[in-house]
Amino acid sequence: MGAIENMDAIETLGRYLPQMTEWRRHIHANPETAFEEVGTAAYVVERLKAFGVDAVHTGIAQTGVVATIKGRLGQSNRAIGLRADLDALDMQEASGVAWASRNSGKHHACGHDGHTTMLLGAARHLAETRNFDGTAVLIFQPAEENEGGGRVMVEEGLFDRFPVEAVFGMHNIPGIEAGHMAVKAGAMMASYDIFEITITGRGSHGAMPHHGIDPITTGAELVQKLQTIVSRNLDPLEPAVLSVTKFHSGTAWNIIPNEAVIGGTVRAFSEKVQEQVERRIRELCEGTALSHGAQISVRYERRYPPTINSEAEAALCRQVAESLVGAERVNTNPRPAMGSEDFAWMLRARPGCYVWIGNGTGSTGGCMVHNPGYDFNDAILPTGAAYWVRLTETALAPR
């Protein structure tokens, strides 16, 4: 079979659509969350071995899987990484589809089942044709949602064991038409930081507040102060979002509690802004504690850095996407999303690019991710798989 660039790539990969749909729906019906993707990983391994890839490696970041496929067009030592995520979310599904989750409280509500399937479809074709010079490293990563499986894979030596020159990722986006893609250099996704603020006062009777130090009053004031960080401390041209998402305190009508806990997230596109926000949170907590006579401790964690595409790799992905779906269907200046992605850890270790693929609009793929009614649009499976194949054949073309 000739190189895929000389054929209709999407039509070619469309031959696998019935099988890919079966794989995707099996994974969807059996969702597993962070570092528990044992069944999903085993399902992936079984298919990779059946496709005849050169090697399959397991146990990286507990449930991660890495496969390698060597091209037949030369003896190059070059290699690129293609990454998909395996995990589901801790939430109940309400999609009503026949292949809905069989695991109560678990739901593939972000499309990782589709991402895994698209890379499996590419693996099947690449193992069959091998129309490239070098090695395709296929990375099936666990624990993208909240737990940083990408960071763990990097820390466990992913790129020491598999020294790729660049690494690439892809995510479906509801609201972008099926058959469309988006890519650009620079920031695509924001950082993901969390904070937890513990206010310790002095409990007292609700009728005698003067005998205590009220952590609820202190916390209420602090919540309002936190909202001034973005609006009054940051450059208006530097995007950031600070959201207080929890405030827990008290158990009774007539007791002023001893403690209150406030938590939330911070999103930004630069480490400079992350540093500014963290510093200002600590300063406001220190000042508020002093003014109320309370004690306030701050736990601030930088979970995911911003997802930043490198120039050369973004240009390559733009070229591939335009050749695949047509330039008119590729948004080359998408607005960055304030959501986050732990593929950012891989982009810190290697140059690379993260692209978006349209999941559809309206009733066909338009339900937003992390929604109980979300389901991946199977119609885009050949497009995603074809993108991975063409990217491999382009990036690793003989020189």
One Martini backbone bead per residue (centre of mass of N, CA, C, O) as a GRO file, in nm:
protein
  399
    1MET     BB    1   0.097   0.035   0.022
    2GLY     BB    2   0.079   0.350   0.002
    3ALA     BB    3   0.106   0.646   0.096
    4ILE     BB    4  -0.130   0.845   0.251
    5GLU     BB    5  -0.076   1.114   0.087
    6ASN     BB    6  -0.192   0.948  -0.185
    7MET     BB    7  -0.460   0.957  -0.023
    8ASP     BB    8  -0.756   0.920   0.141
    9ALA     BB    9  -0.723   0.920   0.467
   10ILE     BB   10  -1.009   0.908   0.587
   11GLU     BB   11  -1.109   0.679   0.408
   12THR     BB   12  -0.899   0.474   0.490
   13LEU     BB   13  -0.969   0.479   0.803
   14GLY     BB   14  -1.276   0.410   0.755
   15ARG     BB   15  -1.241   0.099   0.747
   16TYR     BB   16  -1.229   0.102   1.083
   17LEU     BB   17  -1.497   0.209   1.207
   18PRO     BB   18  -1.642  -0.041   1.322
   19GLN     BB   19  -1.409  -0.114   1.516
   20MET     BB   20  -1.374   0.158   1.659
   21THR     BB   21  -1.659   0.172   1.770
   22GLU     BB   22  -1.634  -0.080   1.943
   23TRP     BB   23  -1.400   0.016   2.118
   24ARG     BB   24  -1.518   0.278   2.225
   25ARG     BB   25  -1.776   0.153   2.360
   26HIS     BB   26  -1.630  -0.030   2.552
   27ILE     BB   27  -1.476   0.188   2.705
   28HIS     BB   28  -1.725   0.354   2.785
   29ALA     BB   29  -1.869   0.112   2.948
   30ASN     BB   30  -1.559   0.089   3.108
   31PRO     BB   31  -1.483   0.297   3.326
   32GLU     BB   32  -1.174   0.459   3.444
   33THR     BB   33  -0.978   0.598   3.677
   34ALA     BB   34  -0.715   0.714   3.825
   35PHE     BB   35  -0.488   0.451   3.822
   36GLU     BB   36  -0.744   0.227   3.730
   37GLU     BB   37  -0.678   0.134   3.412
   38VAL     BB   38  -0.663  -0.184   3.375
   39GLY     BB   39  -0.872  -0.271   3.159
   40THR     BB   40  -0.799  -0.060   2.945
   41ALA     BB   41  -0.503  -0.139   2.912
   42ALA     BB   42  -0.556  -0.435   2.829
   43TYR     BB   43  -0.719  -0.365   2.576
   44VAL     BB   44  -0.492  -0.214   2.434
   45VAL     BB   45  -0.277  -0.436   2.433
   46GLU     BB   46  -0.431  -0.647   2.271
   47ARG     BB   47  -0.445  -0.475   2.011
   48LEU     BB   48  -0.150  -0.409   1.961
   49LYS     BB   49  -0.059  -0.705   1.928
   50ALA     BB   50  -0.251  -0.768   1.688
   51PHE     BB   51  -0.116  -0.547   1.495
   52GLY     BB   52   0.215  -0.564   1.522
   53VAL     BB   53   0.383  -0.428   1.701
   54ASP     BB   54   0.702  -0.419   1.828
   55ALA     BB   55   0.615  -0.289   2.117
   56VAL     BB   56   0.508  -0.338   2.469
   57HIS     BB   57   0.458  -0.114   2.745
   58THR     BB   58   0.420  -0.138   3.097
   59GLY     BB   59   0.377   0.045   3.412
   60ILE     BB   60   0.360   0.340   3.343
   61ALA     BB   61   0.212   0.494   3.571
   62GLN     BB   62   0.099   0.195   3.626
   63THR     BB   63  -0.130   0.220   3.350
   64GLY     BB   64   0.059   0.264   3.131
   65VAL     BB   65   0.116   0.280   2.765
   66VAL     BB   66   0.375   0.166   2.529
   67ALA     BB   67   0.434   0.194   2.177
   68THR     BB   68   0.620   0.058   1.895
   69ILE     BB   69   0.703   0.182   1.553
   70LYS     BB   70   0.876   0.086   1.271
   71GLY     BB   71   0.995   0.195   0.996
   72ARG     BB   72   1.072   0.114   0.626
   73LEU     BB   73   1.238   0.392   0.499
   74GLY     BB   74   1.474   0.329   0.713
   75GLN     BB   75   1.746   0.401   0.983
   76SER     BB   76   1.637   0.594   1.172
   77ASN     BB   77   1.646   0.754   1.511
   78ARG     BB   78   1.394   0.881   1.492
   79ALA     BB   79   1.126   1.035   1.704
   80ILE     BB   80   0.778   1.022   1.799
   81GLY     BB   81   0.501   1.137   1.995
   82LEU     BB   82   0.178   0.984   2.077
   83ARG     BB   83  -0.107   1.104   2.263
   84ALA     BB   84  -0.328   0.943   2.499
   85ASP     BB   85  -0.614   0.910   2.706
   86LEU     BB   86  -0.779   0.680   2.953
   87ASP     BB   87  -0.960   0.838   3.144
   88ALA     BB   88  -1.212   0.910   3.363
   89LEU     BB   89  -1.488   1.019   3.555
   90ASP     BB   90  -1.637   1.126   3.864
   91MET     BB   91  -1.945   1.041   3.727
   92GLN     BB   92  -2.267   1.044   3.623
   93GLU     BB   93  -2.447   0.904   3.376
   94ALA     BB   94  -2.698   1.072   3.115
   95SER     BB   95  -2.719   0.983   2.795
   96GLY     BB   96  -2.882   0.702   2.700
   97VAL     BB   97  -2.699   0.506   2.586
   98ALA     BB   98  -2.628   0.174   2.519
   99TRP     BB   99  -2.303   0.236   2.613
  100ALA     BB  100  -2.318   0.298   2.890
  101SER     BB  101  -2.220   0.300   3.194
  102ARG     BB  102  -2.142   0.023   3.426
  103ASN     BB  103  -2.007   0.235   3.627
  104SER     BB  104  -2.080   0.373   3.898
  105GLY     BB  105  -1.959   0.704   3.892
  106LYS     BB  106  -1.866   0.661   3.587
  107HIS     BB  107  -1.733   0.876   3.309
  108HIS     BB  108  -1.685   0.950   2.964
  109ALA     BB  109  -1.689   1.308   2.967
  110CYS     BB  110  -1.408   1.376   2.763
  111GLY     BB  111  -1.316   1.151   2.531
  112HIS     BB  112  -1.088   0.932   2.592
  113ASP     BB  113  -1.206   0.698   2.434
  114GLY     BB  114  -1.156   0.838   2.157
  115HIS     BB  115  -0.854   0.892   2.178
  116THR     BB  116  -0.768   0.598   2.207
  117THR     BB  117  -0.900   0.499   1.941
  118MET     BB  118  -0.747   0.676   1.739
  119LEU     BB  119  -0.467   0.556   1.813
  120LEU     BB  120  -0.540   0.266   1.743
  121GLY     BB  121  -0.603   0.316   1.444
  122ALA     BB  122  -0.318   0.416   1.380
  123ALA     BB  123  -0.163   0.164   1.471
  124ARG     BB  124  -0.276  -0.027   1.264
  125HIS     BB  125  -0.174   0.125   1.011
  126LEU     BB  126   0.128   0.160   1.082
  127ALA     BB  127   0.189  -0.148   1.114
  128GLU     BB  128   0.111  -0.215   0.814
  129THR     BB  129   0.287   0.015   0.647
  130ARG     BB  130   0.544   0.193   0.738
  131ASN     BB  131   0.556   0.510   0.602
  132PHE     BB  132   0.855   0.556   0.750
  133ASP     BB  133   1.142   0.720   0.927
  134GLY     BB  134   1.139   0.552   1.222
  135THR     BB  135   0.963   0.624   1.538
  136ALA     BB  136   0.660   0.536   1.684
  137VAL     BB  137   0.527   0.671   1.989
  138LEU     BB  138   0.274   0.527   2.187
  139ILE     BB  139   0.077   0.711   2.428
  140PHE     BB  140  -0.095   0.576   2.714
  141GLN     BB  141  -0.246   0.781   2.946
  142PRO     BB  142  -0.299   0.836   3.266
  143ALA     BB  143  -0.452   1.062   3.471
  144GLU     BB  144  -0.556   1.351   3.360
  145GLU     BB  145  -0.769   1.389   3.585
  146ASN     BB  146  -0.599   1.586   3.831
  147GLU     BB  147  -0.334   1.359   3.869
  148GLY     BB  148  -0.087   1.372   3.661
  149GLY     BB  149   0.015   1.139   3.457
  150GLY     BB  150   0.215   1.295   3.280
  151ARG     BB  151   0.414   1.365   3.502
  152VAL     BB  152   0.475   1.076   3.591
  153MET     BB  153   0.593   0.975   3.327
  154VAL     BB  154   0.826   1.173   3.318
  155GLU     BB  155   0.948   1.103   3.603
  156GLU     BB  156   0.980   0.786   3.501
  157GLY     BB  157   1.127   0.818   3.202
  158LEU     BB  158   0.992   0.831   2.921
  159PHE     BB  159   1.227   1.004   2.753
  160ASP     BB  160   1.455   0.801   2.818
  161ARG     BB  161   1.328   0.542   2.689
  162PHE     BB  162   1.179   0.757   2.471
  163PRO     BB  163   1.363   0.960   2.253
  164VAL     BB  164   1.199   1.209   2.154
  165GLU     BB  165   1.173   1.511   1.958
  166ALA     BB  166   0.851   1.490   1.979
  167VAL     BB  167   0.515   1.586   2.097
  168PHE     BB  168   0.162   1.474   2.069
  169GLY     BB  169  -0.175   1.614   2.083
  170MET     BB  170  -0.542   1.551   2.145
  171HIS     BB  171  -0.877   1.716   2.137
  172ASN     BB  172  -1.196   1.728   2.185
  173ILE     BB  173  -1.459   1.974   2.065
  174PRO     BB  174  -1.733   2.101   2.146
  175GLY     BB  175  -1.859   2.329   1.886
  176ILE     BB  176  -1.691   2.195   1.679
  177GLU     BB  177  -1.694   2.089   1.384
  178ALA     BB  178  -1.698   1.827   1.214
  179GLY     BB  179  -1.386   1.831   1.036
  180HIS     BB  180  -1.246   2.018   1.237
  181MET     BB  181  -0.966   2.234   1.332
  182ALA     BB  182  -0.710   2.337   1.586
  183VAL     BB  183  -0.415   2.563   1.566
  184LYS     BB  184  -0.123   2.687   1.757
  185ALA     BB  185   0.097   2.883   1.880
  186GLY     BB  186   0.127   2.851   2.206
  187ALA     BB  187  -0.143   2.900   2.388
  188MET     BB  188  -0.417   2.661   2.467
  189MET     BB  189  -0.383   2.620   2.784
  190ALA     BB  190  -0.413   2.635   3.110
  191SER     BB  191  -0.355   2.639   3.415
  192TYR     BB  192  -0.352   2.432   3.733
  193ASP     BB  193  -0.456   2.554   4.038
  194ILE     BB  194  -0.462   2.508   4.395
  195PHE     BB  195  -0.659   2.600   4.692
  196GLU     BB  196  -0.624   2.593   5.063
  197ILE     BB  197  -0.805   2.749   5.331
  198THR     BB  198  -0.736   2.773   5.681
  199ILE     BB  199  -0.955   2.876   5.943
  200THR     BB  200  -0.866   2.970   6.280
  201GLY     BB  201  -1.045   3.019   6.560
  202ARG     BB  202  -1.317   3.068   6.805
  203GLY     BB  203  -1.543   2.913   6.954
  204SER     BB  204  -1.908   2.975   7.003
  205HIS     BB  205  -2.183   3.114   7.081
  206GLY     BB  206  -2.426   3.254   6.882
  207ALA     BB  207  -2.507   3.468   7.125
  208MET     BB  208  -2.164   3.502   7.184
  209PRO     BB  209  -1.935   3.631   6.975
  210HIS     BB  210  -1.733   3.785   7.177
  211HIS     BB  211  -1.593   3.496   7.266
  212GLY     BB  212  -1.489   3.486   6.969
  213ILE     BB  213  -1.364   3.367   6.644
  214ASP     BB  214  -1.490   3.415   6.327
  215PRO     BB  215  -1.445   3.219   6.041
  216ILE     BB  216  -1.679   3.314   5.859
  217THR     BB  217  -1.629   3.615   5.850
  218THR     BB  218  -1.340   3.591   5.758
  219GLY     BB  219  -1.403   3.429   5.498
  220ALA     BB  220  -1.595   3.628   5.359
  221GLU     BB  221  -1.385   3.849   5.330
  222LEU     BB  222  -1.173   3.683   5.174
  223VAL     BB  223  -1.336   3.621   4.921
  224GLN     BB  224  -1.353   3.916   4.829
  225LYS     BB  225  -1.049   3.966   4.811
  226LEU     BB  226  -0.974   3.749   4.599
  227GLN     BB  227  -1.138   3.899   4.362
  228THR     BB  228  -0.906   4.136   4.336
  229ILE     BB  229  -0.661   4.013   4.199
  230VAL     BB  230  -0.744   4.023   3.899
  231SER     BB  231  -0.874   4.324   3.894
  232ARG     BB  232  -0.608   4.475   4.076
  233ASN     BB  233  -0.310   4.305   4.028
  234LEU     BB  234  -0.341   4.256   3.725
  235ASP     BB  235  -0.287   4.256   3.411
  236PRO     BB  236  -0.540   4.291   3.178
  237LEU     BB  237  -0.352   4.129   2.950
  238GLU     BB  238  -0.352   3.892   3.176
  239PRO     BB  239  -0.492   3.608   3.197
  240ALA     BB  240  -0.735   3.516   3.461
  241VAL     BB  241  -0.862   3.270   3.707
  242LEU     BB  242  -1.055   3.300   4.013
  243SER     BB  243  -1.205   3.028   4.204
  244VAL     BB  244  -1.443   2.980   4.441
  245THR     BB  245  -1.568   2.633   4.526
  246LYS     BB  246  -1.535   2.638   4.853
  247PHE     BB  247  -1.730   2.642   5.180
  248HIS     BB  248  -1.650   2.518   5.505
  249SER     BB  249  -1.883   2.536   5.790
  250GLY     BB  250  -2.030   2.403   6.024
  251THR     BB  251  -2.331   2.222   6.215
  252ALA     BB  252  -2.495   2.457   6.362
  253TRP     BB  253  -2.707   2.711   6.466
  254ASN     BB  254  -2.554   2.784   6.775
  255ILE     BB  255  -2.253   2.761   6.638
  256ILE     BB  256  -1.945   2.886   6.639
  257PRO     BB  257  -1.691   2.789   6.479
  258ASN     BB  258  -1.344   2.706   6.460
  259GLU     BB  259  -1.371   2.641   6.139
  260ALA     BB  260  -1.255   2.712   5.797
  261VAL     BB  261  -1.291   2.617   5.440
  262ILE     BB  262  -1.116   2.718   5.145
  263GLY     BB  263  -1.161   2.673   4.785
  264GLY     BB  264  -0.974   2.647   4.462
  265THR     BB  265  -0.890   2.810   4.148
  266VAL     BB  266  -0.619   2.865   3.904
  267ARG     BB  267  -0.582   3.052   3.595
  268ALA     BB  268  -0.319   3.049   3.338
  269PHE     BB  269  -0.042   3.141   3.087
  270SER     BB  270   0.173   3.199   3.327
  271GLU     BB  271   0.410   3.192   3.574
  272LYS     BB  272   0.398   3.483   3.659
  273VAL     BB  273   0.097   3.481   3.737
  274GLN     BB  274   0.105   3.252   3.935
  275GLU     BB  275   0.295   3.398   4.134
  276GLN     BB  276   0.120   3.644   4.190
  277VAL     BB  277  -0.127   3.498   4.303
  278GLU     BB  278   0.002   3.341   4.532
  279ARG     BB  279   0.122   3.582   4.683
  280ARG     BB  280  -0.151   3.734   4.725
  281ILE     BB  281  -0.296   3.521   4.888
  282ARG     BB  282  -0.097   3.521   5.126
  283GLU     BB  283  -0.124   3.821   5.198
  284LEU     BB  284  -0.431   3.827   5.254
  285CYS     BB  285  -0.425   3.614   5.478
  286GLU     BB  286  -0.237   3.760   5.669
  287GLY     BB  287  -0.407   4.020   5.703
  288THR     BB  288  -0.676   3.888   5.792
  289ALA     BB  289  -0.573   3.745   6.041
  290LEU     BB  290  -0.483   4.001   6.191
  291SER     BB  291  -0.765   4.158   6.188
  292HIS     BB  292  -0.917   3.894   6.344
  293GLY     BB  293  -0.733   3.687   6.516
  294ALA     BB  294  -0.648   3.465   6.331
  295GLN     BB  295  -0.574   3.158   6.165
  296ILE     BB  296  -0.384   3.109   5.851
  297SER     BB  297  -0.369   2.860   5.603
  298VAL     BB  298  -0.176   2.759   5.302
  299ARG     BB  299  -0.260   2.560   5.013
  300TYR     BB  300  -0.044   2.543   4.722
  301GLU     BB  301  -0.097   2.403   4.390
  302ARG     BB  302   0.077   2.296   4.095
  303ARG     BB  303  -0.051   2.089   3.870
  304TYR     BB  304  -0.071   2.256   3.585
  305PRO     BB  305   0.059   2.379   3.326
  306PRO     BB  306   0.075   2.533   3.057
  307THR     BB  307  -0.022   2.491   2.718
  308ILE     BB  308   0.265   2.493   2.496
  309ASN     BB  309   0.333   2.559   2.174
  310SER     BB  310   0.555   2.509   1.937
  311GLU     BB  311   0.639   2.645   1.645
  312ALA     BB  312   0.727   2.410   1.454
  313GLU     BB  313   0.504   2.205   1.542
  314ALA     BB  314   0.261   2.383   1.472
  315ALA     BB  315   0.326   2.405   1.171
  316LEU     BB  316   0.308   2.106   1.113
  317CYS     BB  317   0.012   2.062   1.210
  318ARG     BB  318  -0.113   2.258   1.018
  319GLN     BB  319  -0.027   2.117   0.760
  320VAL     BB  320  -0.168   1.849   0.819
  321ALA     BB  321  -0.457   1.952   0.864
  322GLU     BB  322  -0.491   2.091   0.587
  323SER     BB  323  -0.436   1.829   0.418
  324LEU     BB  324  -0.685   1.675   0.542
  325VAL     BB  325  -0.944   1.910   0.564
  326GLY     BB  326  -0.859   2.188   0.499
  327ALA     BB  327  -0.799   2.519   0.545
  328GLU     BB  328  -1.107   2.606   0.601
  329ARG     BB  329  -1.100   2.383   0.864
  330VAL     BB  330  -0.867   2.564   1.000
  331ASN     BB  331  -0.789   2.701   1.305
  332THR     BB  332  -0.509   2.938   1.351
  333ASN     BB  333  -0.674   3.128   1.596
  334PRO     BB  334  -0.746   3.025   1.872
  335ARG     BB  335  -0.886   3.046   2.165
  336PRO     BB  336  -0.789   3.001   2.455
  337ALA     BB  337  -0.823   2.786   2.725
  338MET     BB  338  -0.898   2.769   3.078
  339GLY     BB  339  -0.837   2.505   3.070
  340SER     BB  340  -0.671   2.192   3.129
  341GLU     BB  341  -0.349   1.999   3.068
  342ASP     BB  342  -0.113   1.738   3.125
  343PHE     BB  343   0.049   1.760   2.857
  344ALA     BB  344   0.227   1.996   2.955
  345TRP     BB  345   0.455   1.817   3.073
  346MET     BB  346   0.559   1.718   2.798
  347LEU     BB  347   0.612   2.012   2.682
  348ARG     BB  348   0.844   2.063   2.892
  349ALA     BB  349   1.031   1.818   2.781
  350ARG     BB  350   0.909   1.873   2.486
  351PRO     BB  351   0.846   1.944   2.194
  352GLY     BB  352   0.517   2.058   2.061
  353CYS     BB  353   0.158   1.961   2.002
  354TYR     BB  354  -0.183   2.083   2.051
  355VAL     BB  355  -0.496   1.975   1.937
  356TRP     BB  356  -0.813   2.031   1.783
  357ILE     BB  357  -1.124   1.844   1.752
  358GLY     BB  358  -1.423   1.818   1.624
  359ASN     BB  359  -1.738   1.689   1.769
  360GLY     BB  360  -1.956   1.907   1.724
  361THR     BB  361  -2.302   2.006   1.699
  362GLY     BB  362  -2.549   2.009   1.891
  363SER     BB  363  -2.679   1.681   1.884
  364THR     BB  364  -2.384   1.630   1.733
  365GLY     BB  365  -2.141   1.665   1.972
  366GLY     BB  366  -2.228   1.937   2.160
  367CYS     BB  367  -2.182   1.831   2.426
  368MET     BB  368  -2.026   1.908   2.693
  369VAL     BB  369  -1.783   1.852   2.878
  370HIS     BB  370  -1.854   1.731   3.195
  371ASN     BB  371  -2.127   1.602   3.116
  372PRO     BB  372  -2.372   1.365   3.167
  373GLY     BB  373  -2.450   1.373   2.834
  374TYR     BB  374  -2.191   1.289   2.722
  375ASP     BB  375  -2.055   1.200   2.386
  376PHE     BB  376  -1.877   1.063   2.159
  377ASN     BB  377  -1.802   1.108   1.814
  378ASP     BB  378  -1.761   0.852   1.590
  379ALA     BB  379  -1.728   1.010   1.312
  380ILE     BB  380  -1.420   1.120   1.398
  381LEU     BB  381  -1.221   0.880   1.405
  382PRO     BB  382  -1.085   0.889   1.120
  383THR     BB  383  -0.966   1.173   1.145
  384GLY     BB  384  -0.782   1.125   1.390
  385ALA     BB  385  -0.625   0.884   1.277
  386ALA     BB  386  -0.524   1.029   1.017
  387TYR     BB  387  -0.363   1.244   1.161
  388TRP     BB  388  -0.153   1.057   1.291
  389VAL     BB  389  -0.048   0.934   1.032
  390ARG     BB  390   0.033   1.192   0.877
  391LEU     BB  391   0.221   1.301   1.091
  392THR     BB  392   0.422   1.070   1.085
  393GLU     BB  393   0.487   1.079   0.773
  394THR     BB  394   0.589   1.375   0.788
  395ALA     BB  395   0.793   1.387   1.029
  396LEU     BB  396   0.916   1.084   0.907
  397ALA     BB  397   1.042   1.157   0.655
  398PRO     BB  398   1.257   1.110   0.433
  399ARG     BB  399   1.600   1.264   0.386
   0.00000   0.00000   0.00000
